[in-house]
Amino acid sequence: MLSKNTRNLLSLFKKTFIVLGLIILALIALVVWFFWNDATSEKYDITIDDSKVPIFEQIGLDFEHEYNGEKSLPIAPASLIDINNDNVDELFFGGGLDQEDAIFAYRNNEFVDISSEVSLPRKGNATTTVGAVSADFDNNGFVDIILGREDGLRIYYNTNGKFTEKIIDTPMNEKSTPAGITVGDIDKDGDLDIFLSTYLKKELMEGQTIFEDYTYGSTSELLLNNGDDTFTSITKSAGLDYIHNTFQGAFVDIDNDSWLDLVVVHDTGEARTYKNNGDLTYTMKPNPLTKKFAYPMGLAIGDYNNDGLVDFMFSNTGSTLPRALAKGDIKDASLFNEKWILFRNDGDFKFTDTAKETKIADYEFSWGCTFADMNNDGLQDLMVAENYVDLAPNKLFRLKSRFLVQKEDGTFAPTEEKSGVVNPHFAITSLVSDFNQDGYLDMIWVNIDSPSLAYINKGGSNNYVQIDLGEYVSAQGAKVTVTTPTRTLTDWLITGEGLASDQTALLQFGLGEEVKISNITVQLANDKEISIDNPKINSVVDLRSQVEEHIKLEVESEAVN
């Protein structure tokens, strides 16, 4: 028989275990509630006129990405590419480790696999496709695809709608894996150069909240085109040598001096803005994230406030992760920003973070992001991919992925439910293009380890104009300005917007109720200018021949010299 003291001790243990169990259950309930609340609650009390909300219809697209979480980075690239020059984009998907790449065409209101029709090279199961953009590398009038895989880059050259593979000797250190790609003629010599963002190889990763270990990470590369299908790393001499995991970057003229500058997105770090000095060197310019910490992963590029200067939106972990957990090893928590970030370009490399005033700062964990005018009202809207394939709570509580329509007051309103584009999968980025040629942009959700989704925009009564420059070397980075009697709209032809992916090259400008365009001006990357007065609205303005003429004159001039 147990003594009284023993019975009392056992009773105390029992009560202690019950209390501890209740505390653990309460903590679990609190964590579950936190993630459930984040996934289901609205962050802003915003209303929007129903007439401003674009409505979409989902259509067939049979591509499901296969993700190998042990060996591959958690990104799934895709690219829009007009293979046969008919102004209707085809859709390239990068395959997982044990999965082939694929190309789909829009036919009869669905997407069909045309990989064999276009002779898409097979990649086998030795590598994962982790980055993709399209551009006309050989200036033959047909758009090529450049791809990143663990073993480096290759270009799929397009000749009359058929692809052939060229493997590129890619300078990278032994720690680095390719991620996002951007291309442009940084020295105006007539060929495309490459900034290759890289990430630490999966087997070398030690954690996902490491900020202040400045030896941890990979080294991205600036690759100068030698003009003969070879590239030389000028990373160090250009002033771009650093150690940090980088999901992507983009070449774009930030300060309107005609040289292609560079914006770079560091995971567990900062967003960097570099000025092209015109002599194959870059100078880092300070911005609101300089020497601070965040998780900027996705990158949207556009002119959201119509002032003629390029703006940037950066995704972030947002409200989904508790701040105390998300800040990782950061010693001074005041330097950490977990919110979505919107850089308004104020000119001369000066930026203001306007995410709070535009009502986007407080949203959830996000990935790729895209600026585009989806209702043709002349204001760029914002699509942001959500759900992290390697985050356990997202297995249970799926975020919606955000479809944010810009209002006349410059704020953004969530319409993903009204618009019919709620995405229940692990999203990487959105892609936008006018697949059915009705003048309104349609949309793809590119998803990892889950099916991608396709939507056709049901359109409306607003007017528009689309501008076709082709994807020639001199068109990459081109700035296009559309002037109407009441407003000026601006956009850029760039590669790499979203996340490790690439948008359409057919530039779209919504005109609202405007019935006249006074002028379209194109500033090409080679300093040539194209100007068209009184173009027709609700049409595709084909400027490819003018771009080709500038290329021809340039070649003739070089031959004489």
C-alpha positions, -999 to +999 in steps of 0.1 A: +000+000+000+014+034-010+022+058+018+003+090+022+033+111+010+037+089-021+000+093-029+002+131-025+033+132-047+016+111-074-014+134-072+008+164-076+025+149-106-009+141-121-021+177-116+011+190-130+009+169-161-027+180-166-018+216-163+012+212-186-011+194-211-036+221-209-009+248-215+004+228-245-031+224-259-037+262-254-005+270-272-014+247-301-048+263-302-033+297-302-009+288-331-038+272-350-060+303-344-031+326-355-026+310-389-063+304-394-071+340-387-043+352-410-056+330-438-093+340-435-093+376-422-093+408-443-065+432-436-083+463-447-118+475-447-120+485-484-149+488-507-147+491-545-172+499-572-183+466-588-178+481-623-141+484-615-137+447-607-126+425-636-143+391-638-125+359-649-135+325-661-113+295-654-103+275-685-084+242-690-047+240-684-032+205-677+001+212-661+010+202-625+045+210-613+064+182-595+086+195-567+115+177-551+118+194-517+150+176-508+170+186-538+154+217-554+147+253-546+110+261-539+105+279-572+088+269-604+096+292-634+073+300-663+076+324-693+053+339-719+067+337-754+052+345-788+068+316-807+053+322-841+049+360-841+010+360-841+007+383-811-007+354-790+017+342-763+026+306-757+032+294-722+064+278-711+066+259-678+098+247-662+097+212-649+108+198-616+137+174-611+120+143-625+097+163-648+101+176-684+096+212-693+064+219-713+050+246-737+013+252-740-007+271-767-041+288-763-065+270-787-103+268-786-106+284-751-081+260-734-044+254-733-029+224-751+006+210-749+026+217-780+060+207-767+066+182-795+052+206-822+079+232-814+107+206-809+111+216-772+144+199-761+140+173-734+159+180-702+159+146-686+158+141-648+193+153-638+184+189-631+155+212-622+145+242-643+147+271-619+145+303-641+132+313-675+129+344-696+123+350-733+142+373-756+155+374-792+192+367-786+202+364-823+180+392-836+164+369-862+129+380-854+119+349-835+119+349-797+143+325-779+141+311-743+170+313-718+167+288-690+185+283-657+192+249-641+214+237-613+242+231-639+240+265-655+223+283-684+212+272-719+195+291-747+168+275-768+171+293-801+139+297-821+141+294-858+107+296-876+089+282-845+113+253-837+138+252-809+174+240-808+195+240-776+227+258-769+244+251-736+261+282-721+293+279-702+281+296-670+306+311-646+293+303-611+310+294-578+305+259-564+280+271-538+255+287-562+224+275-580+207+297-607+175+313-598+159+343-616+173+357-649+172+391-665+187+402-698+195+435-714+222+453-734+240+470-705+268+484-727+248+492-758+270+470-780+241+452-798+239+420-778+222+408-747+240+405-714+227+386-684+223+391-647+220+357-631+205+357-596+217+327-576+208+309-544+227+286-521+225+250-532+198+231-513+222+207-496+242+237-482+212+255-467+214+259-429+182+277-422+157+302-436+160+330-410+197+338-413+203+375-418+235+386-401+259+359-412+275+378-441+294+347-452+262+327-457+248+326-492+257+324-529+271+349-554+251+362-583+268+369-616+268+397-642+276+380-675+288+401-704+280+388-739+311+383-760+290+382-792+297+346-800+274+326-777+299+329-748+298+351-718+324+365-694+318+372-657+324+409-650+307+407-615+337+419-596+349+446-619+313+459-623+310+464-585+283+436-581+304+410-562+285+401-529+275+370-509+238+367-505+210+345-515+191+363-544+159+352-560+159+376-588+168+409-603+158+431-633+175+454-658+155+487-661+163+524-666+155+537-631+167+573-636+157+579-672+193+584-685+189+556-711+213+531-694+199+499-680+202+500-642+196+470-619+173+462-591+182+431-571+160+412-546+178+396-516+160+370-496+167+375-459+182+408-467+176+440-486+165+452-520+194+468-539+192+495-565+223+499-587+230+527-612+246+518-645+275+542-649+278+536-686+313+521-684+305+485-674+304+495-637+275+498-613+271+520-582+247+509-554+223+537-545+206+539-511+169+531-508+144+526-479+157+490-474+194+497-475+212+483-445+178+469-432+163+435-433+133+419-449+124+389-470+119+405-505+113+376-528+090+387-556+094+418-577+067+438-596+078+465-620+057+493-634+045+529-630+016+525-606+011+563-601+016+573-638+044+598-632+067+584-659+091+568-633+095+531-627+083+518-594+089+485-576+068+463-553+085+437-532+068+407-516+076+397-480+066+374-452+039+398-441+014+389-414+017+352-417+047+346-395+049+360-360+074+389-360+095+374-332+100+342-353+104+359-387+132+383-376+156+353-371+190+363-359+186+400-363+199+417-332+183+451-337+146+443-344+140+479-354+159+472-386+135+444-396+105+450-420+081+421-425+055+440-444+049+443-481+070+471-496+062+495-524+090+518-537+076+550-553+103+564-576+107+601-568+135+605-593+173+605-592+173+571-574+152+585-545+124+562-533+096+564-508+079+532-494+042+539-499+029+504-491+011+517-460-007+547-477-016+525-507-031+499-483-010+469-492+015+468-464-003+444-440-010+414-463+003+379-459+033+357-468+039+363-505+060+353-535+060+366-571+041+399-579+030+416-611+018+451-620-007+452-649-039+471-658-064+443-657-096+464-662-082+489-688-089+520-666-054+534-670-043+523-635-020+494-629-033+467-606-013+442-586-013+404-585+006+387-557+012+350-553+009+333-519+013+300-500+048+286-493+052+250-502+076+243-474+057+261-446+037+236-425+008+260-417+002+266-454-005+229-457-036+234-435-045+270-441-042+282-476-040+319-484-060+332-513-033+348-534-041+385-539-057+402-568-056+439-559-074+465-581-061+500-580-087+527-572-087+563-584-072+574-550-041+553-555-051+526-530-055+489-538-086+468-530-087+430-528-110+415-554-098+379-558-131+365-546-153+388-567-129+384-597-130+346-594-093+340-592-088+327-556-058+303-558-059+274-534-025+261-544+012+270-537+016+300-560+049+313-574+038+341-596+011+354-619+015+358-657-007+381-677-013+382-715-042+388-739-047+352-750-081+356-767-072+390-783-102+409-769-080+437-756-082+426-719-054+409-701-060+373-691-041+356-662-022+325-652-014+314-617+020+296-619+020+271-590+046+248-575+039+212-566+003+217-576-017+225-608-013+259-625-045+277-632-056+297-663-083+324-665-099+344-693-108+380-686-145+386-695-136+422-705-156+453-704-162+486-723-129+504-716-106+512-745-070+501-748-039+500-770-013+472-773+022+478-786+044+452-803+081+459-803+092+423-808+119+411-784+149+423-803+181+433-784+174+470-786+138+465-774+148+449-741+145+476-715+126+500-739+105+527-723+071+533-739+050+564-733+014+567-744+000+603-744-037+610-745-055+644-742-059+639-705-031+616-692+003+601-698+009+563-694+043+546-692+056+511-692+088+492-699+096+460-718+117+441-692+125+405-683+122+389-649+091+405-634+073+381-610+096+354-596+121+335-617+097+340-646+088+364-675+058+384-686+044+391-720+063+414-744+031+428-759+028+460-738-008+468-727-022+503-719-057+507-706-073+539-718-106+540-699-131+561-718-104+579-738-112+577-775-080+593-788-042+587-785-021+618-793+012+600-794+032+569-787+069+574-780+094+545-777+129+550-763+149+520-773+178+507-753+202+518-781+192+554-777+170+554-808+135+568-806+102+558-824+073+583-824+038+576-837+011+603-838-026+595-836-024+557-836-057+538-837-072+528-803-084+492-795-057+478-818-022+463-818+003+490-829+030+470-846+063+488-843+085+458-851+095+471-886+107+504-871+128+485-845+142+463-873+150+494-894+171+508-865+189+475-862+196+474-899+210+510-898+231+501-868+246+471-885+254+491-917+270+518-896+292+493-878+302+477-912+313+511-925+333+519-894 
